Amino acid sequence: MCMKMSGRAQRLQMMAQMNQEQEAAAQGRAQEDQRQGRLSEGTQAINRLFDPQQLADGSYSGFDDNFYNNYKKKYLDFYNPDIDKQYQNASEKTDFQLADAGTFDSNARAKNQAELVTQRDTAKGQIAAKANTAAGELKTQVGNQKTALLNQLYATENPDIASNQAINSVKTIQNTAPDLQPLGEIMKIAAIGGANAYNAYSNPYARLGTPGASTGKPAAYNVPT
Amino acid sequence: MCEPTTIALISAVGSAAATGMSMRVQQQAAKNQNMANNSWRDYQKRQREAEGLRQDELRGKAEMARQQGVQEMDPTRQKENQVQEEQRLTQEILNNTSVNQADPNGLLESSKTGGANIQNEMARRLNVASADARKRLTALAGVQSYGGSFGGMKNYASEALARSDQGINLANNMRQGSLGAYGLAKGVAPPSMQPTSNPYGGIASSLAGIAGTAFGTAFAPTAGGGTTTTPSAQTPYTAFSPAANFGFGFAGPAARA
């Protein structure tokens, strides 16, 4: 009888020992499940903040196309007026010089103005391309920040920290302003002065001044091509 | 004092019984060990299978992310994307210009004073100017679409790879963690039986010794060729001293002396 008890006790002892280890392993598994849950939660929080997602009211959260379009618009709003102004000045200056040379109503004007139009359109196109590239760089920056935050999440395994950092990053990015530099002189006016001198030399009327200047009407010297 | 023969018989029976009990205890212990081993094997099998499923699932997620990346990086798809980006960018760039507008600055209007020839020439020159600008800007958009424009190949590829990396990294992180947790389960040692004293073996051995001695005493030949002697004439059987040797298997002090 005593030996039977001993055998049962032995069996119970073995099972208890194994159960203890299994419980430790189960506890480890539960902790791992919780860790994975935290990772998923943190990843979702970061994705919610960064990826474009449609909200209930139809608007979008995250960095959607509107965000980048606004950035491009700021870029263009800074440079376009400058180009327009430079074009305007150059166009006027050309007209004045042509008028001074007595060639306002001439094909020379068509040539010079057309050249300025080409310069202006090319410059505005280049600015649009640069704005696009800047928006692309901003998008890359957003992507890099998201990756960095995900890596931090893997390191800390704390979704709250990851979420707070993501919010701060989002605010920082949203306050990002394009690094805008003054455009400089982009319009090149043709050397109308040479034509002016030649005109003054060869045209006796030019020596008398610009005809019609007193009436405010442009001179009407046609230069046949 | 008992008769040696009786003592021998009783001891022999006792030894046999103790041997049987000892065997039973050993069998029980072996049975317990087997049961525990089977239970441990089942546990390990369950854990192994569950971990295998988890690993497969997570590997599947990583593989899906990788395949997604491969699909997005497919040259055909990249070319398609480049063409779309070129068209989109061309439109976006040209929209910022006036190349598609007839007379945005009133140049044609202002040239009317010079007559039809000048007006025609102005119109022709402006058309050429717009066409030149459009051509250059279209080429610019084309070049940009191969590089770092908003949806250009550079950004497209880095985004696709980042998406793929994120999916793979998350799944791998979880896979590694799961493997670590499985390591704990794998480390659960098989139960081992603690060696416990089995008194039956000692009892059997002692009784067998007593029985042997008693038989020897009972059937020992006499010195004069007689067959038996009275026990009183023999050396008193002092080995049988239960208090001294029962269960311990050694003779008492008198026997040793």
Interface residues (C-beta under 8 A of the other chain):
Chain A: M3 K4 S6 G7 Q10 R11 Q13 M14 M15 Q17 M18 E21 Q22 A24 A25 A26 G28 R29 Q31 E32 R35 Q36 L39 T43 Y68 L76 N80 S91 F104 D105 S106 N107 R109 A110 K111 Q113 A114 E115 V117 T118 R120 D121 T122 K124 G125 Q126 I127 A128 A129 N132 T133 A135 G136 E137 K139 T140 G143 K146 T147 L150 Y154 K217 P218 A220 N222 P224 T225
Chain B: M21 R24 V25 Q28 A29 N32 Q33 M35 A36 S39 W40 Y43 Q47 L89 E92 I93 L94 N95 N96 T97 S98 V99 N105 L107 S111 T113 G114 G115 N117 I118 E121 M122 R124 R125 L126 V128 A129 S130 D132 A133 R134 R136 L137 L140 A141 Q144 G147 G148 S149 F150 G151 G152 K154 N155 S158 E159 A162 D165 Q166 N169 L170 N173 M174 G177 S178 G180 A181 Y182 L184 A185 G187 V188 A189 P191 S192 M193 Q194 T196 N198 Y200
